[in-house]
Protein backbone atom coordinates (compact mmCIF):
# COMPACT_ATOMS: atom_id res chain seq x y z
CA UNK A 1 0.00 0.00 0.00
CA UNK A 2 1.27 3.48 -0.81
CA UNK A 3 1.57 5.99 2.01
CA UNK A 4 -0.73 8.84 1.03
CA UNK A 5 0.30 11.01 4.00
CA UNK A 6 3.93 10.95 2.87
CA UNK A 7 2.89 12.02 -0.63
CA UNK A 8 0.76 14.87 0.72
CA UNK A 9 3.60 15.98 2.97
CA UNK A 10 5.94 15.90 -0.05
CA UNK A 11 8.40 13.56 1.62
CA UNK A 12 11.19 13.86 -0.96
CA UNK A 13 12.71 10.44 -0.30
CA UNK A 14 9.35 8.75 -0.65
CA UNK A 15 8.37 10.66 -3.80
CA UNK A 16 11.76 9.86 -5.33
CA UNK A 17 11.13 6.22 -4.57
CA UNK A 18 7.66 6.26 -6.16
CA UNK A 19 9.08 7.98 -9.22
CA UNK A 20 11.85 5.38 -9.51
CA UNK A 21 9.63 2.29 -9.70
CA UNK A 22 6.49 1.35 -11.61
CA UNK A 23 5.43 -1.06 -8.90
CA UNK A 24 2.80 1.25 -7.38
CA UNK A 25 1.55 3.03 -10.49
CA UNK A 26 -1.93 1.49 -10.57
CA UNK A 27 -2.49 2.37 -6.94
CA UNK A 28 -1.23 5.93 -7.42
CA UNK A 29 -3.61 6.37 -10.40
CA UNK A 30 -6.52 5.02 -8.40
CA UNK A 31 -5.90 7.28 -5.43
CA UNK A 32 -5.49 10.30 -7.73
CA UNK A 33 -8.81 9.51 -9.41
CA UNK A 34 -10.49 9.34 -6.01
CA UNK A 35 -8.89 12.56 -4.84
CA UNK A 36 -10.03 14.25 -8.07
CA UNK A 37 -13.59 13.07 -7.55
CA UNK A 38 -13.74 14.07 -3.89
CA UNK A 39 -12.05 17.46 -4.13
CA UNK A 40 -13.04 18.82 -7.56
CA UNK A 41 -15.91 16.54 -8.55
CA UNK A 42 -16.80 15.18 -11.95
CA UNK A 43 -16.73 18.43 -13.93
CA UNK A 44 -13.99 18.96 -16.48
CA UNK A 45 -13.39 22.58 -17.42
CA UNK A 46 -12.72 23.74 -20.97
CA UNK A 47 -10.12 26.45 -21.55
CA UNK A 48 -10.00 27.71 -25.11
CA UNK A 49 -6.47 28.63 -26.08
CA UNK A 50 -5.50 31.23 -28.67
CA UNK A 51 -1.80 30.99 -29.56
CA UNK A 52 -1.60 34.52 -30.87
CA UNK A 53 2.12 34.88 -31.65
CA UNK A 54 5.01 32.49 -32.14
CA UNK A 55 7.69 35.17 -31.96
CA UNK A 56 9.93 34.64 -28.96
CA UNK A 57 12.92 36.45 -27.52
CA UNK A 58 13.90 33.52 -25.25
CA UNK A 59 16.34 30.69 -25.87
CA UNK A 60 14.82 27.70 -24.05
CA UNK A 61 16.75 24.71 -25.32
CA UNK A 62 13.69 22.47 -25.72
CA UNK A 63 11.26 24.82 -27.44
CA UNK A 64 10.54 25.19 -31.15
CA UNK A 65 9.64 28.86 -30.68
CA UNK A 66 13.13 29.77 -29.40
CA UNK A 67 14.57 32.89 -30.98
CA UNK A 68 17.36 30.95 -32.74
CA UNK A 69 14.99 28.69 -34.70
CA UNK A 70 15.02 29.83 -38.32
CA UNK A 71 12.86 26.91 -39.55
CA UNK A 72 9.64 28.41 -38.34
CA UNK A 73 7.17 30.67 -40.12
CA UNK A 74 6.68 33.42 -37.60
CA UNK A 75 3.26 35.06 -37.20
CA UNK A 76 1.56 37.65 -35.07
CA UNK A 77 -2.21 37.93 -34.88
CA UNK A 78 -3.59 41.46 -34.97
CA UNK A 79 -5.64 42.70 -32.05
CA UNK A 80 -8.75 42.53 -34.20
CA UNK A 81 -8.01 38.91 -35.21
CA UNK A 82 -7.54 37.96 -31.56
CA UNK A 83 -10.76 39.68 -30.52
CA UNK A 84 -12.70 38.07 -33.34
CA UNK A 85 -11.54 34.65 -32.07
CA UNK A 86 -12.42 35.60 -28.51
CA UNK A 87 -15.96 36.52 -29.60
CA UNK A 88 -16.32 33.21 -31.39
CA UNK A 89 -15.16 31.33 -28.28
CA UNK A 90 -17.62 33.21 -26.08
CA UNK A 91 -20.38 32.40 -28.57
CA UNK A 92 -19.46 28.72 -28.38
CA UNK A 93 -20.19 28.95 -24.64
CA UNK A 94 -16.64 28.46 -23.37
CA UNK A 95 -16.01 30.50 -20.23
CA UNK A 96 -12.22 30.73 -20.19
CA UNK A 97 -9.96 32.20 -22.84
CA UNK A 98 -6.22 31.54 -22.62
CA UNK A 99 -4.00 33.98 -24.47
CA UNK A 100 -0.68 32.30 -25.11
CA UNK A 101 2.41 33.35 -27.07
CA UNK A 102 6.17 33.28 -27.10
CA UNK A 103 7.81 36.10 -25.16
CA UNK A 104 6.99 38.76 -27.72
CA UNK A 105 7.60 42.40 -26.73
CA UNK A 106 5.59 43.56 -29.75
CA UNK A 107 2.58 43.08 -27.47
CA UNK A 108 3.27 46.02 -25.20
CA UNK A 109 1.66 46.75 -21.84
CA UNK A 110 -0.95 48.81 -23.68
CA UNK A 111 -1.74 46.20 -26.36
CA UNK A 112 -2.28 43.45 -23.77
CA UNK A 113 -4.28 45.90 -21.65
CA UNK A 114 -6.56 46.65 -24.58
CA UNK A 115 -7.11 42.93 -25.25
CA UNK A 116 -7.99 42.28 -21.60
CA UNK A 117 -10.43 45.18 -21.47
CA UNK A 118 -12.22 44.09 -24.64
CA UNK A 119 -12.27 40.37 -23.83
CA UNK A 120 -13.63 40.96 -20.32
CA UNK A 121 -16.72 42.49 -21.95
CA UNK A 122 -17.51 38.98 -23.23
CA UNK A 123 -18.15 37.62 -19.72
CA UNK A 124 -15.31 35.12 -19.70
CA UNK A 125 -12.31 34.46 -17.46
CA UNK A 126 -8.95 35.39 -18.96
CA UNK A 127 -5.73 33.44 -18.54
CA UNK A 128 -2.52 35.08 -19.68
CA UNK A 129 0.35 32.81 -20.74
CA UNK A 130 2.88 35.13 -22.30
CA UNK A 131 5.98 34.44 -20.25
CA UNK A 132 7.99 36.63 -17.91
CA UNK A 133 7.03 40.30 -17.90
CA UNK A 134 7.58 43.25 -15.57
CA UNK A 135 5.96 43.01 -12.15
CA UNK A 136 4.32 46.35 -12.87
CA UNK A 137 2.63 44.89 -15.95
CA UNK A 138 1.29 41.93 -13.98
CA UNK A 139 -0.26 44.44 -11.60
CA UNK A 140 -1.84 46.59 -14.32
CA UNK A 141 -3.32 43.58 -16.11
CA UNK A 142 -4.71 42.13 -12.89
CA UNK A 143 -6.43 45.42 -12.15
CA UNK A 144 -7.93 45.42 -15.64
CA UNK A 145 -9.51 42.04 -14.96
CA UNK A 146 -7.08 39.30 -16.00
CA UNK A 147 -7.99 36.35 -13.80
CA UNK A 148 -5.21 33.84 -14.20
CA UNK A 149 -1.58 33.56 -15.27
CA UNK A 150 -0.05 30.39 -16.59
CA UNK A 151 3.71 30.07 -16.52
CA UNK A 152 5.15 26.64 -15.95
CA UNK A 153 8.17 26.48 -13.68
CA UNK A 154 9.45 23.88 -16.23
CA UNK A 155 11.77 22.19 -13.72
CA UNK A 156 12.43 22.86 -10.04
CA UNK A 157 16.02 21.66 -10.24
CA UNK A 158 18.06 24.90 -10.21
CA UNK A 159 20.94 23.25 -12.10
CA UNK A 160 18.74 21.78 -14.83
CA UNK A 161 16.75 25.02 -15.06
CA UNK A 162 19.92 27.01 -15.65
CA UNK A 163 21.13 24.59 -18.34
CA UNK A 164 17.84 24.70 -20.24
CA UNK A 165 17.24 28.45 -19.98
CA UNK A 166 20.31 30.48 -20.95
CA UNK A 167 20.25 33.78 -19.10
CA UNK A 168 17.50 32.80 -16.66
CA UNK A 169 17.40 31.06 -13.27
CA UNK A 170 14.92 29.01 -11.30
CA UNK A 171 15.18 31.58 -8.52
CA UNK A 172 13.96 34.26 -10.91
CA UNK A 173 11.14 32.08 -12.28
CA UNK A 174 10.07 31.38 -8.73
CA UNK A 175 10.04 35.09 -7.88
CA UNK A 176 7.73 35.75 -10.83
CA UNK A 177 5.34 32.99 -9.84
CA UNK A 178 5.17 34.16 -6.22
CA UNK A 179 4.56 37.72 -7.36
CA UNK A 180 1.67 36.58 -9.57
CA UNK A 181 0.21 34.71 -6.64
CA UNK A 182 0.64 37.75 -4.36
CA UNK A 183 -1.21 39.93 -6.86
CA UNK A 184 -4.20 37.61 -6.66
CA UNK A 185 -3.93 35.77 -9.97
CA UNK A 186 -4.94 32.16 -10.04
CA UNK A 187 -1.43 31.05 -10.79
CA UNK A 188 -0.42 28.12 -12.94
CA UNK A 189 2.91 26.35 -12.76
CA UNK A 190 4.00 22.91 -13.93
CA UNK A 191 6.81 21.05 -15.54
CA UNK A 192 7.95 18.78 -18.30
CA UNK A 193 8.66 15.12 -17.64
CA UNK A 194 11.64 13.31 -19.17
CA UNK A 195 13.89 16.31 -19.73
CA UNK A 196 17.51 15.38 -20.53
CA UNK A 197 19.30 14.66 -17.27
CA UNK A 198 16.14 14.97 -15.15
CA UNK A 199 16.15 12.49 -12.26
CA UNK A 200 13.32 11.11 -10.10
CA UNK A 201 14.61 13.36 -7.32
CA UNK A 202 14.28 16.40 -9.63
CA UNK A 203 10.67 15.46 -10.26
CA UNK A 204 10.08 15.10 -6.53
CA UNK A 205 11.35 18.69 -6.27
CA UNK A 206 8.74 19.69 -8.87
CA UNK A 207 5.97 18.30 -6.69
CA UNK A 208 7.38 20.01 -3.60
CA UNK A 209 7.49 23.31 -5.48
CA UNK A 210 3.87 22.96 -6.62
CA UNK A 211 2.87 22.52 -3.01
CA UNK A 212 5.07 25.38 -1.79
CA UNK A 213 3.47 27.71 -4.36
CA UNK A 214 0.04 26.22 -3.70
CA UNK A 215 -0.34 26.23 -7.48
CA UNK A 216 -3.90 26.94 -8.60
CA UNK A 217 -3.27 25.28 -11.96
CA UNK A 218 -0.71 22.61 -12.78
CA UNK A 219 0.32 21.83 -16.35
CA UNK A 220 2.42 18.70 -16.75
CA UNK A 221 3.45 17.24 -20.08
CA UNK A 222 6.12 14.98 -21.51
CA UNK A 223 9.21 16.57 -23.00
CA UNK A 224 9.06 15.91 -26.76
CA UNK A 225 12.39 16.46 -28.56
CA UNK A 226 12.11 19.03 -31.32
CA UNK A 227 14.41 18.52 -34.34
CA UNK A 228 14.86 22.29 -34.72
CA UNK A 229 16.39 22.70 -31.25
CA UNK A 230 19.68 21.78 -29.56
CA UNK A 231 17.87 18.89 -27.82
CA UNK A 232 16.91 17.25 -31.12
CA UNK A 233 18.70 13.99 -30.37
CA UNK A 234 17.62 13.49 -26.77
CA UNK A 235 15.04 11.00 -25.55
CA UNK A 236 11.56 12.23 -24.60
CA UNK A 237 9.23 11.75 -21.63
CA UNK A 238 7.10 8.62 -21.43
CA UNK A 239 3.37 8.26 -21.07
CA UNK A 240 3.54 6.40 -17.77
CA UNK A 241 5.99 8.80 -16.13
CA UNK A 242 3.86 11.75 -17.19
CA UNK A 243 0.66 10.14 -15.93
CA UNK A 244 2.39 9.36 -12.67
CA UNK A 245 3.43 12.99 -12.23
CA UNK A 246 -0.12 14.17 -13.03
CA UNK A 247 -1.50 11.72 -10.48
CA UNK A 248 1.00 12.69 -7.78
CA UNK A 249 0.34 16.39 -8.42
CA UNK A 250 -3.37 15.75 -7.85
CA UNK A 251 -2.64 14.07 -4.52
CA UNK A 252 -0.20 16.80 -3.46
CA UNK A 253 -2.47 19.77 -4.39
CA UNK A 254 -5.95 18.23 -4.26
CA UNK A 255 -8.01 21.25 -5.36
CA UNK A 256 -5.74 22.45 -8.18
CA UNK A 257 -7.06 22.63 -11.72
CA UNK A 258 -4.95 20.20 -13.71
CA UNK A 259 -5.15 19.90 -17.49
CA UNK A 260 -4.77 16.72 -19.47
CA UNK A 261 -2.25 18.46 -21.70
CA UNK A 262 -1.94 18.62 -25.46
CA UNK A 263 1.59 17.18 -25.21
CA UNK A 264 0.18 14.16 -23.38
CA UNK A 265 -2.31 13.72 -26.22
CA UNK A 266 0.51 14.09 -28.73
CA UNK A 267 2.60 11.14 -27.49
CA UNK A 268 -0.39 8.79 -27.28
CA UNK A 269 -3.77 8.99 -29.06
CA UNK A 270 -5.50 8.33 -25.72
CA UNK A 271 -3.05 10.30 -23.59
CA UNK A 272 -5.55 12.96 -22.59
CA UNK A 273 -8.27 10.43 -21.76
CA UNK A 274 -5.79 8.64 -19.53
CA UNK A 275 -4.83 11.96 -17.96
CA UNK A 276 -8.49 12.53 -17.06
CA UNK A 277 -8.54 9.14 -15.36
CA UNK A 278 -5.37 9.88 -13.39
CA UNK A 279 -6.38 13.14 -11.74
CA UNK A 280 -6.72 15.77 -14.48
CA UNK A 281 -9.88 17.92 -14.61
CA UNK A 282 -9.23 20.43 -17.39
CA UNK A 283 -8.89 20.27 -21.18
CA UNK A 284 -7.60 23.05 -23.38
CA UNK A 285 -9.18 22.90 -26.85
CA UNK A 286 -7.04 24.66 -29.43
CA UNK A 287 -8.84 27.67 -30.94
CA UNK A 288 -5.89 29.22 -32.73
CA UNK A 289 -7.17 30.11 -36.20
CA UNK A 290 -5.71 28.87 -39.43
CA UNK A 291 -3.44 29.49 -41.22
CA UNK A 292 -1.46 30.22 -38.05
CA UNK A 293 -2.18 27.10 -36.04
CA UNK A 294 0.43 24.70 -37.47
CA UNK A 295 3.15 27.30 -36.93
CA UNK A 296 2.83 27.27 -33.16
CA UNK A 297 5.08 24.27 -33.18
CA UNK A 298 6.59 23.84 -29.75
CA UNK A 299 7.37 20.19 -30.54
CA UNK A 300 6.77 17.77 -33.45
CA UNK A 301 3.59 15.70 -33.70
CA UNK A 302 1.41 18.30 -31.95
CA UNK A 303 -2.20 17.21 -32.33
CA UNK A 304 -5.29 19.14 -33.39
CA UNK A 305 -4.09 20.77 -36.58
CA UNK A 306 -7.57 20.25 -38.12
CA UNK A 307 -8.86 21.98 -41.21
CA UNK A 308 -12.00 23.06 -39.41
CA UNK A 309 -10.40 25.05 -36.67
CA UNK A 310 -13.28 24.92 -34.18
CA UNK A 311 -13.43 21.11 -34.28
CA UNK A 312 -11.50 20.85 -31.01
CA UNK A 313 -14.48 22.07 -29.04
CA UNK A 314 -16.73 19.19 -30.04
CA UNK A 315 -13.88 16.71 -29.88
CA UNK A 316 -12.86 17.61 -26.32
CA UNK A 317 -16.47 17.61 -25.12
CA UNK A 318 -16.94 14.12 -26.55
CA UNK A 319 -13.71 13.03 -24.90
CA UNK A 320 -14.90 14.20 -21.48
CA UNK A 321 -18.20 12.37 -21.83
CA UNK A 322 -16.39 9.34 -23.20
CA UNK A 323 -14.53 8.85 -19.93
CA UNK A 324 -17.72 9.30 -17.89
CA UNK A 325 -17.08 12.86 -16.72
CA UNK A 326 -19.15 16.02 -17.17
CA UNK A 327 -18.42 19.11 -19.29
CA UNK A 328 -18.10 22.10 -16.92
CA UNK A 329 -20.26 25.07 -17.76
CA UNK A 330 -18.96 27.70 -15.36
CA UNK A 331 -15.78 29.77 -15.30
CA UNK A 332 -13.96 26.95 -13.58
CA UNK A 333 -12.22 28.90 -10.84
CA UNK A 334 -10.29 26.87 -8.33
CA UNK A 335 -12.60 25.28 -5.85
CA UNK A 336 -12.16 26.54 -2.30
CA UNK A 337 -12.99 23.89 0.23
CA UNK A 338 -11.94 23.01 3.70
CA UNK A 339 -9.30 20.41 2.98
CA UNK A 340 -9.52 18.98 6.51
CA UNK A 341 -13.08 17.82 5.84
CA UNK A 342 -11.96 15.74 2.91
CA UNK A 343 -8.77 14.11 4.09
CA UNK A 344 -8.13 10.92 2.18
CA UNK A 345 -5.69 8.71 4.04
CA UNK A 346 -6.25 5.36 2.38
CA UNK A 347 -7.55 3.96 -0.86
CA UNK A 348 -11.33 3.71 -0.65
CA UNK A 349 -11.69 6.41 2.07
N1 LIG B 1 5.99 31.84 -23.44
C1 LIG B 1 5.01 31.19 -22.61
C2 LIG B 1 4.43 29.95 -23.25
C3 LIG B 1 5.46 28.87 -23.46
S1 LIG B 1 4.96 27.55 -24.52
C4 LIG B 1 5.62 30.91 -21.26
O1 LIG B 1 6.83 31.11 -21.10
O2 LIG B 1 4.92 30.51 -20.36
C5 LIG B 1 4.06 26.55 -23.41
C6 LIG B 1 4.77 25.36 -22.80
O3 LIG B 1 5.16 24.44 -23.79
C7 LIG B 1 6.05 25.64 -22.07
O4 LIG B 1 5.82 26.11 -20.79
C8 LIG B 1 6.78 24.29 -22.10
O5 LIG B 1 6.61 23.59 -20.87
C9 LIG B 1 6.07 23.54 -23.23
N2 LIG B 1 7.04 23.08 -24.25
C10 LIG B 1 7.88 23.82 -24.99
N3 LIG B 1 8.66 23.03 -25.76
C11 LIG B 1 8.32 21.76 -25.51
C12 LIG B 1 8.78 20.47 -25.97
N4 LIG B 1 9.76 20.36 -26.83
N5 LIG B 1 8.17 19.36 -25.47
C13 LIG B 1 7.15 19.47 -24.59
N6 LIG B 1 6.69 20.64 -24.11
C14 LIG B 1 7.26 21.78 -24.56
Boltz pocket constraint, residues with backbone or C-beta under 6 A from the ligand:
constraints:
  - pocket:
      binder: B
      contacts: [[A, 62], [A, 63], [A, 64], [A, 100], [A, 101], [A, 102], [A, 103], [A, 129], [A, 130], [A, 131], [A, 132], [A, 150], [A, 151], [A, 152], [A, 154], [A, 191], [A, 192], [A, 221], [A, 222], [A, 223], [A, 224], [A, 225], [A, 226], [A, 263], [A, 298], [A, 299]]
      max_distance: 6.0
